[in-house]
Protein backbone atom coordinates (compact mmCIF):
# COMPACT_ATOMS: atom_id res chain seq x y z
CA UNK A 1 0.00 0.00 0.00
CA UNK A 2 2.76 2.37 0.92
CA UNK A 3 4.61 1.54 -2.31
CA UNK A 4 1.54 2.40 -4.36
CA UNK A 5 1.29 5.77 -2.61
CA UNK A 6 4.94 6.49 -3.41
CA UNK A 7 4.40 5.62 -7.08
CA UNK A 8 1.33 7.86 -7.18
CA UNK A 9 3.29 10.74 -5.62
CA UNK A 10 6.13 10.30 -8.12
CA UNK A 11 3.62 10.17 -10.96
CA UNK A 12 1.94 13.35 -9.73
CA UNK A 13 5.33 15.06 -9.44
CA UNK A 14 6.25 13.99 -12.99
CA UNK A 15 2.90 15.36 -14.25
CA UNK A 16 3.53 18.72 -12.56
CA UNK A 17 7.04 18.85 -14.07
CA UNK A 18 5.72 18.04 -17.56
CA UNK A 19 2.91 20.59 -17.20
CA UNK A 20 5.42 23.32 -16.35
CA UNK A 21 7.97 22.14 -18.95
CA UNK A 22 6.89 24.38 -21.86
CA UNK A 23 8.31 27.44 -20.09
CA UNK A 24 11.63 25.67 -19.55
CA UNK A 25 11.77 24.25 -23.09
CA UNK A 26 11.11 27.67 -24.59
CA UNK A 27 14.43 28.85 -23.13
CA UNK A 28 16.46 25.78 -24.12
CA UNK A 29 17.43 25.40 -27.78
CA UNK A 30 16.66 22.07 -29.41
CA UNK A 31 19.51 19.60 -29.20
CA UNK A 32 21.64 19.27 -32.31
CA UNK A 33 23.85 16.25 -31.69
CA UNK A 34 26.96 14.73 -33.25
CA UNK A 35 28.66 11.55 -32.12
CA UNK A 36 32.40 10.78 -32.14
CA UNK A 37 34.53 7.85 -31.03
CA UNK A 38 37.77 9.40 -29.78
CA UNK A 39 39.28 5.97 -29.07
CA UNK A 40 38.80 4.94 -32.68
CA UNK A 41 40.23 8.25 -33.85
CA UNK A 42 43.33 7.71 -31.71
CA UNK A 43 43.64 4.17 -33.03
CA UNK A 44 43.08 4.89 -36.76
CA UNK A 45 44.76 8.27 -37.30
CA UNK A 46 48.05 8.29 -39.22
CA UNK A 47 49.73 10.44 -36.56
CA UNK A 48 48.76 8.01 -33.80
CA UNK A 49 50.14 5.08 -35.81
CA UNK A 50 53.31 7.09 -36.50
CA UNK A 51 53.77 7.78 -32.77
CA UNK A 52 53.30 4.09 -31.93
CA UNK A 53 55.78 3.09 -34.64
CA UNK A 54 58.44 5.45 -33.32
CA UNK A 55 57.98 4.22 -29.76
CA UNK A 56 58.08 0.58 -30.88
CA UNK A 57 61.30 1.20 -32.84
CA UNK A 58 62.95 2.96 -29.89
CA UNK A 59 61.88 0.17 -27.53
CA UNK A 60 63.21 -2.53 -29.86
CA UNK A 61 66.56 -0.77 -30.16
CA UNK A 62 66.78 -0.28 -26.43
CA UNK A 63 65.80 -3.90 -25.76
CA UNK A 64 68.73 -5.05 -27.90
CA UNK A 65 71.09 -2.88 -25.85
CA UNK A 66 69.68 -4.22 -22.60
CA UNK A 67 69.88 -7.80 -23.85
CA UNK A 68 73.56 -7.32 -24.65
CA UNK A 69 74.19 -5.97 -21.16
CA UNK A 70 72.21 -8.79 -19.57
CA UNK A 71 74.38 -11.28 -21.46
CA UNK A 72 77.51 -9.55 -20.14
CA UNK A 73 76.13 -9.69 -16.60
CA UNK A 74 75.32 -13.38 -17.01
CA UNK A 75 78.90 -14.04 -18.13
CA UNK A 76 80.16 -12.01 -15.19
CA UNK A 77 78.06 -14.07 -12.78
CA UNK A 78 79.17 -17.35 -14.36
CA UNK A 79 82.85 -16.28 -14.16
CA UNK A 80 82.34 -15.29 -10.54
CA UNK A 81 80.87 -18.71 -9.71
CA UNK A 82 83.81 -20.46 -11.41
CA UNK A 83 86.32 -18.30 -9.52
CA UNK A 84 84.57 -18.71 -6.18
CA UNK A 85 86.73 -21.61 -4.93
CA UNK A 86 90.00 -19.82 -5.79
CA UNK A 87 89.07 -16.44 -4.27
CA UNK A 88 89.36 -15.34 -0.70
CA UNK A 89 86.04 -14.58 0.96
CA UNK A 90 86.87 -10.83 0.88
CA UNK A 91 87.73 -10.90 -2.83
CA UNK A 92 84.59 -12.92 -3.60
CA UNK A 93 82.46 -10.50 -1.56
CA UNK A 94 83.98 -7.51 -3.40
CA UNK A 95 83.34 -9.06 -6.83
CA UNK A 96 79.83 -10.06 -5.77
CA UNK A 97 79.10 -6.46 -4.68
CA UNK A 98 80.47 -5.19 -8.01
CA UNK A 99 78.20 -7.59 -9.89
CA UNK A 100 75.17 -6.61 -7.77
CA UNK A 101 75.87 -2.89 -8.31
CA UNK A 102 76.03 -3.39 -12.07
CA UNK A 103 72.86 -5.47 -11.99
CA UNK A 104 71.03 -2.83 -9.91
CA UNK A 105 72.28 -0.03 -12.17
CA UNK A 106 70.95 -1.86 -15.23
CA UNK A 107 67.61 -2.45 -13.51
CA UNK A 108 67.31 1.25 -12.58
CA UNK A 109 68.28 2.26 -16.10
CA UNK A 110 65.67 -0.04 -17.65
CA UNK A 111 62.93 1.29 -15.36
CA UNK A 112 63.96 4.88 -16.03
CA UNK A 113 64.06 4.36 -19.79
CA UNK A 114 60.63 2.67 -19.81
CA UNK A 115 59.15 5.57 -17.84
CA UNK A 116 60.79 8.08 -20.18
CA UNK A 117 59.46 6.25 -23.25
CA UNK A 118 55.98 6.10 -21.70
CA UNK A 119 56.13 9.85 -21.02
CA UNK A 120 57.24 10.50 -24.61
CA UNK A 121 54.33 8.40 -25.87
CA UNK A 122 51.83 10.14 -23.58
CA UNK A 123 53.06 13.61 -24.57
CA UNK A 124 52.84 12.83 -28.29
CA UNK A 125 49.40 11.22 -27.98
CA UNK A 126 48.18 14.24 -26.01
CA UNK A 127 49.12 16.38 -29.02
CA UNK A 128 47.21 14.01 -31.33
CA UNK A 129 44.20 13.95 -28.99
CA UNK A 130 44.11 17.74 -28.58
CA UNK A 131 44.23 18.17 -32.35
CA UNK A 132 41.41 15.61 -32.73
CA UNK A 133 39.31 17.41 -30.12
CA UNK A 134 39.79 20.71 -31.95
CA UNK A 135 38.66 19.06 -35.19
CA UNK A 136 35.61 17.61 -33.40
CA UNK A 137 34.83 21.11 -32.14
CA UNK A 138 35.21 22.53 -35.66
CA UNK A 139 32.90 19.92 -37.18
CA UNK A 140 30.35 20.46 -34.41
CA UNK A 141 30.41 24.20 -35.12
CA UNK A 142 30.02 23.61 -38.87
CA UNK A 143 26.99 21.42 -38.22
CA UNK A 144 25.69 23.89 -35.62
CA UNK A 145 25.74 21.08 -33.05
CA UNK A 146 25.32 22.05 -29.42
CA UNK A 147 26.02 18.58 -28.04
CA UNK A 148 28.83 16.12 -28.81
CA UNK A 149 28.47 12.61 -27.44
CA UNK A 150 31.03 9.87 -27.29
CA UNK A 151 29.95 6.77 -29.19
CA UNK A 152 30.20 4.70 -26.01
CA UNK A 153 27.36 6.74 -24.50
CA UNK A 154 25.02 6.19 -27.44
CA UNK A 155 22.74 3.17 -27.67
CA UNK A 156 21.11 4.16 -30.93
CA UNK A 157 21.53 6.93 -33.47
CA UNK A 158 20.33 7.67 -36.97
CA UNK A 159 22.79 7.75 -39.86
CA UNK A 160 24.73 10.95 -40.29
CA UNK A 161 25.31 11.80 -36.63
CA UNK A 162 28.62 9.91 -36.26
CA UNK A 163 31.52 12.15 -37.32
CA UNK A 164 34.35 9.76 -36.39
CA UNK A 165 35.43 8.98 -39.96
CA UNK A 166 35.42 12.69 -40.85
CA UNK A 167 37.53 13.46 -37.78
CA UNK A 168 40.11 10.82 -38.77
CA UNK A 169 40.17 12.13 -42.36
CA UNK A 170 40.76 15.74 -41.27
CA UNK A 171 43.27 14.71 -38.61
CA UNK A 172 45.26 12.77 -41.23
CA UNK A 173 45.41 15.93 -43.34
CA UNK A 174 46.22 18.29 -40.49
CA UNK A 175 48.65 16.02 -38.61
CA UNK A 176 49.74 13.06 -40.71
CA UNK A 177 52.91 12.49 -38.71
CA UNK A 178 54.42 13.65 -35.47
CA UNK A 179 58.02 13.52 -34.32
CA UNK A 180 58.11 11.96 -30.87
CA UNK A 181 60.50 13.58 -28.43
CA UNK A 182 62.38 10.44 -27.44
CA UNK A 183 64.57 10.37 -24.32
CA UNK A 184 68.25 10.95 -24.97
CA UNK A 185 70.38 7.83 -25.05
CA UNK A 186 72.80 8.35 -22.21
CA UNK A 187 74.73 5.28 -23.31
CA UNK A 188 74.26 3.55 -19.95
CA UNK A 189 72.52 0.60 -21.50
CA UNK A 190 75.02 0.36 -24.34
CA UNK A 191 78.11 0.08 -22.12
CA UNK A 192 79.19 -3.51 -21.77
CA UNK A 193 79.86 -4.66 -18.26
CA UNK A 194 83.53 -5.30 -17.71
CA UNK A 195 84.62 -8.76 -16.72
CA UNK A 196 85.95 -9.37 -13.21
PEURWO-V878368 format. One record per residue. OMEGA is omega in degrees with one decimal (NA if undefined). BURIAL is + if it has 24 or more other ideal C-beta (glycine too) atoms within 12 Angstrom, else -. Layout:
omega: [OMEGA & OMEGA]
burial: [BURIAL & BURIAL]
//
This chain:
omega: [-179.3 & 179.5 & 178.1 & 178.6 & 179.0 & 178.4 & 178.6 & -179.8 & 178.0 & 177.3 & 179.1 & 178.6 & 178.6 & 178.8 & 179.3 & -180.0 & 179.6 & -179.4 & -179.3 & -175.1 & -177.0 & 177.6 & -179.5 & -177.9 & 179.6 & -178.7 & -176.7 & 178.7 & 178.0 & -178.2 & 171.6 & -167.4 & 166.3 & -177.3 & 177.9 & 176.6 & -176.2 & 178.7 & 177.3 & 178.0 & -177.9 & 177.2 & -171.7 & -175.0 & 179.3 & -178.2 & 179.2 & 177.5 & 178.6 & 178.4 & -179.4 & 178.7 & 178.9 & 179.0 & 178.9 & -179.8 & 179.1 & -179.4 & 178.3 & 178.6 & -179.7 & 179.2 & 177.0 & 178.4 & -179.1 & 179.7 & 177.6 & 178.9 & 177.8 & 177.0 & 177.7 & 178.5 & 177.7 & 177.3 & 179.7 & 179.9 & 178.2 & 177.5 & -179.6 & 178.4 & 178.9 & -177.4 & -173.3 & -176.4 & -176.4 & -178.0 & 172.6 & -178.9 & 178.2 & -179.8 & 178.4 & 179.3 & 179.8 & -179.9 & 177.4 & 176.9 & 179.6 & 178.0 & -177.9 & 178.2 & 178.8 & 178.4 & 179.4 & 179.5 & 178.0 & 179.6 & 178.3 & -179.3 & 179.6 & 179.6 & -179.7 & -179.1 & 178.3 & 178.5 & 180.0 & 177.9 & 177.5 & 178.2 & 178.1 & 178.6 & -178.9 & -179.7 & -179.3 & -179.6 & 174.5 & 176.7 & 178.8 & -178.4 & 179.5 & 177.2 & 178.2 & 179.8 & 176.7 & 177.8 & 176.4 & 178.8 & 179.1 & -179.9 & 177.8 & 179.1 & 178.7 & -178.6 & -179.2 & 178.5 & 176.9 & 178.8 & 175.7 & 179.0 & 172.3 & -176.1 & -179.4 & -178.4 & -174.6 & 176.3 & -177.1 & 172.8 & 177.0 & 178.6 & 175.9 & 179.8 & -176.2 & -176.9 & -174.5 & -178.5 & 178.5 & 178.3 & 179.1 & -179.0 & -179.2 & 178.8 & 178.2 & 178.0 & -175.3 & -174.5 & -176.0 & 176.9 & -177.7 & 178.2 & -179.9 & 177.0 & -177.5 & 178.0 & 178.2 & 176.8 & -178.5 & 177.3 & -176.6 & -177.6 & -175.9 & -179.0 & 177.0 & 178.1 & 179.5 & -178.5 & -178.8 & NA]
burial: [- & - & - & - & - & - & - & - & - & - & - & - & - & - & - & - & - & - & - & - & - & - & - & - & - & - & - & - & - & - & - & - & + & + & + & + & + & + & - & - & + & + & - & - & + & + & + & + & + & + & + & + & - & + & + & - & - & + & + & - & - & + & - & - & + & + & - & - & + & - & - & + & + & - & - & + & + & - & - & + & - & - & - & - & - & - & - & - & - & - & - & - & - & - & + & - & - & - & + & - & - & + & - & - & - & + & - & - & + & + & - & - & + & - & - & + & + & - & - & + & + & - & - & + & + & - & + & + & + & - & + & + & - & - & + & + & - & - & + & + & - & - & - & - & + & - & - & + & + & - & + & - & - & - & - & - & - & - & - & - & + & + & + & + & - & + & + & + & - & + & + & + & - & - & + & - & - & + & - & + & - & + & + & - & - & - & - & + & + & - & - & - & + & - & - & +]
//
